[in-house]
Amino acid sequence: MDNIIEEKIKIGISACQFGSRVRYNGKGLDATRLLGRERADFFWHPVCPEVLSGMGVPRNPVSLRGGNGDDFWDGTADIKSRSGVNMNEWMREGCVASLDSLTRAGVRVFIFMEGSPSCGVYRTSLKNKRLGHPPGIFGSLLLREGFFLIPSNDLQSPIRWWDWRRRMFAFVWLLEKPFDSAQEVVDSWHILKFLCQELSRKEADDIGKTIANLKGVSADELALLKRRILELLRRPSDVRKIKQSLWKNYAFLRKRFGIESDTVAEPADERSMTRIASELLSLELLTARSDVLFGAVPIRYRPARKSYGEAEQEEAQEESREEAQP
């Protein structure tokens, strides 16, 4: 079954969430420490649009005026410092430089600092419960470019990180899959459909009907269909849906393949988020050992344990071999 990722996923991250003390007040924290040993399963690419714009640390905080990040790129909003200095050109160059860095590295996933006027996606203010003017400037750029975006705060929750993680695997896997024929689309959908149905049954059913009637479609139509599935994979699930999906998948696996687990509880049973995440991870392990598809986590992640330097060296050697060929 072609549902395995063996290459380490490259993840961009707001530098202030990767331990760099680059916030306007000189603060920063390492949100990835919450991942424990799993942190080593990814390549990390920290960027800070505000620092790359030329502003130092510490600096006057900036805020959006007259609109949000989308409006900024459309030319109808400004970003100014606390003292009222217009920082449009500075921030524009910093955001473009950050995006260029991620693009060169082949990054398609980004963990962002929520509440930032630059990196924020759903809020651009950390004051009280105000949302500010989301999305932020860099957040808007990442949305436009189709990145898979994860709020750094959700790394604190075992169940939320589990949800982001499984959808990230599916997103990255689908990005790399060819979508040039009806059969390739059907094969990919067969693997992803149960996860997509959990996220939105209505949208998934509509996509399924479209796939069932694929005849003589153009390359542009296939590309649009792929974007629809990728967009659906960006949507978070919720605890209720996750618990129902866990039990539904477990009941099927037990009946069809004889997979038994003494840790999986019924949906109505009350338990902590950590306990639910533990149940999900245990079922992931059981299905992987049995080489059976777990519909809630359709893509398996088995990255090679190589350092970034080793991976770069292998790529350079491969390029040298290709150049040496006549």
N, C-alpha and C positions, 0 to 999 in steps of 0.2 A: 504494500500500500504506500503510495507516494505522498505521505503526510508528515514527513520528518524534515526539520531544519537542523543541519549539522554545522553551519557556519555561525560564528558568534554574531549576534545582532549588535549593530552600532546605535547607541542612544545618545542624542544630544541632551544637554541639561543646562538650566540656568546655573551659571558658575557659583552664585551665592548659595546654591543648594548642593554643591559638591565640595563644600569645605573652604571655598575661596572667600576671603573677607573683602568682598568688593561692593557691598551695598553702600548706599549713599552715606551711611553712618559708620562705615568700616566694619559692619557685622556680616556674619555668614554662618551657615551650618551645613553639616554633611547629612542630607536626608537619606543618602544611599546606604549609610551604616545600618539602617533598619532592615536591609535586605540580608544582612549576615553574609554567609558564604556564597549566596546566590549573586552577590555583587560581582564576583569574579567571572560570572557566566556571560558578561557583556563587555563591549568596548565602549568607553565613555568619552564624550566630546563636549566639555564645558565651554560655554560662551557667555559673555555679558555685553549686550548691545550698548549699554551706557558707558562702560569702560572703553569699548572699541570705538565709541564716538569721539573719544579724546578727553572725556571728563575723568578726573582723577578720583581718588579716595582719600579722605571724605570729600563730599561735594554737596552742593545745594540740591535738595530733592526736586524732581520735575513732576509736572502733572499735565494732563490733557486739558485743553481749553477749546470750547466751541464744538465738541463732538468726540467721537471715539477714534480708535486706531484706523478703522475703515475710512472714516472721514479724513483722517490725516493723509492717507495715501491718495485720496481723491482731491486733496488740496483745499478742503473746507474746514480743517481743524488745525490747531497749533499745539505744540508742546513747549511749555515755558518753565523756567526755574522758579523757585519760591520768590525770588526778587523781581520776577517779571521779565527776565531775559528770554528772548525767543531762541529756542534750541533746535528748530526744525532741521536745519542743514546738518548739524552735528548728529542728531539722532537718526536722520535718514541714512547717513553714511555708516553709522554704527550698526544699524539693523541689516543693511545690505552686506556689510562685511561679515556679520555673524552668519547670515544665510549662505553666503559664498563659502564660508568655512565648512558648514554642515554639508552643503551640496558636493563640494570636492571630495569629502570623505564618504559620500554615499549614505548619509544619515537620513532616515525617513520617520524616526520616532523622536519625540522631544518631551522631556519632563520639565514643566515650567513652574516658576514661582508665581503663585496666584496672588493677586493684589498689587502686582507691579504695574506701573503705567507703561512699561515696555513689554515685559513678558506675559503679563496677565491675559487670561482668555475670558473668564466669566466675571472678573471684577478687577478694578485697577486701583483700588484704595484699601488700606488696611485699617482705616479709622472707623471704630465702632462697627456698625453693620452696613455701612454705605458701600454700594457697589462701584462707585466711581463712574467711569465711562468705558465699559468693556466693549470689545476687546482692546488690549493695549496695542502699541504700535508694532512691536515684534510679533505679538500674538496674532494680530491681524494678518501679517505677512505669512506666518506659518499656516494659518487656516487657508489662505488663498493657495498656498503651495501644496495643500493636501497632506500635511504631516499628521501622524497619529500622535495626539497630544494627551499627556498624562499630568494631572496636578500633583505637585510634589507632596502635598498634605496627605494624599491617599496612600502613600507608602507607609503611613503609620497604621493603617488598618489592614489586617491579614486578609479579610474577605474582599476588600476593595482592590488591593494589590493583586490578589488571585484573579479577579475579574479583568482588570486591566491587562495583566500578563497573558492570559489565554487569548484575549482578543488581539493583543499585539502580535502574538505568534501567528494567528490566522491572517492578520492584516499583512504582515511582512511576507508570509508564504504566498498569499494571493498576488501581491505585487509582482513577484518573480515568476508567477505561472503564466505560460502562454495562453492567450485567449483568442486564438486565430480561427478556430473552427467550432462548430456546434458541439462536437464530441468533447473537446477540451473544456468547454463551458459546463457541460453536463457532468463530466468527471469531477471538476472542482466543486460544483454545487452539491454533488452527492456527499462530499466530505464536510462541507460547511453548513449545510441547510439546517441541521438541528440546533446549532448555536444561533444562527440567524433567526430561527423561529422563536427561540427564547427571547431574543432582544426585541423583536416586533413581529408577531404572528401575521399581522395584516401586510406589512411590507414584504416579509419573506414569502407569503403566499402569492403576492403579486409578482415578485421576481420569479418564483417557481413557474407561474403560468406563462410568463414571457419566455422562459427557457424551454418550456414544453412545446412552444410554437416557433422555435428557431428554424426558419427555412429561408434560405436566400438572403440572409441579413448581411449588411455591409460591415466593413472593419470599424467604421465610426460607431455603428450601433452596438457592436460587441464591446468596444471601448467604453461606451456609455453604460452598458450593463455592468461591466466590471467596476466602474466608479460607483454605481449604486450599491453594490455589495460592500465595497470598501467603506463607503459612507455609513452603512448600517453597522459595520464592525466597530466604528468609532463610538457608538452609543453605549453608555454603561448599562448594565443590568441592575437589578435591585435584589435585596435579600430574599424577598418572597419568591421572585422568579427563580433565583438560584436554588433555593431549597426544593421547589417543585421540580426543577430540571434534574437536580441530583437524585431525587427519589425515582423519578420517571426513568432515568437512564439506568439506575441501579436495578430496578425491577426488570427492565428489559435484559440487562446483562446477566442477571441471575437466572432468568428463565431460558434465555437463548444459549448462553455459554457456560452456565453453572458457576459463575463467579460469585463467591460469598464473602461478605464483610461483616464483622461484628461491631464496626464503628459507625456505619451509616444509620442515622435515625430518620423517622418519618417526618414529613413536612410540618405537622402540627406540634411536634415535640419542641419545647422551648430549650434553647441552648445558646451559648455565647457565640460571637462572631469568630473567635479563635477556634472554637470547637467545630463549627461548620467548615472553616477553611481546612482544618485537619482531616475531616471526613472526605472532602473533595480531593485533597492531595493523596490520601490513601487509596481512593478509587482510581486516581490517575496512575498510581504505581501498579496496582493490580492489573489494570487493563494493558499497561505497557508490557508487563511481564507475560501476559497472555497473547500479546500482539493482536488486540481487539480494539476497534474504534470506540472511543468514549466521546459520544456526541457533544457533550458540554465542553470538552477540551479536544477538538478534532486534530490539532496540530501538535506533534511532539517536538520538544526542543532538546536536542542532544549535541550541544556545542563541543567542539574539540578543545581540550584543555591546553591551549597554546597562549603564549604571551603575545602582546601586540607586536613586539619586535620580531618574534619568530614568524608571525603571519605576514608581516611586511617583507621579511627576507624571502619567504617562499614566493610571494607575489613578484618580487624583483627577479628571482631566479627563473620563474615561469616566463616573464617578459623577455629575459635574455635568451631563453631557449627559442621563443617565437621569433625574435629578431634574427637569430642565427640560421633559421630555416630558409632555404632558397625560395 
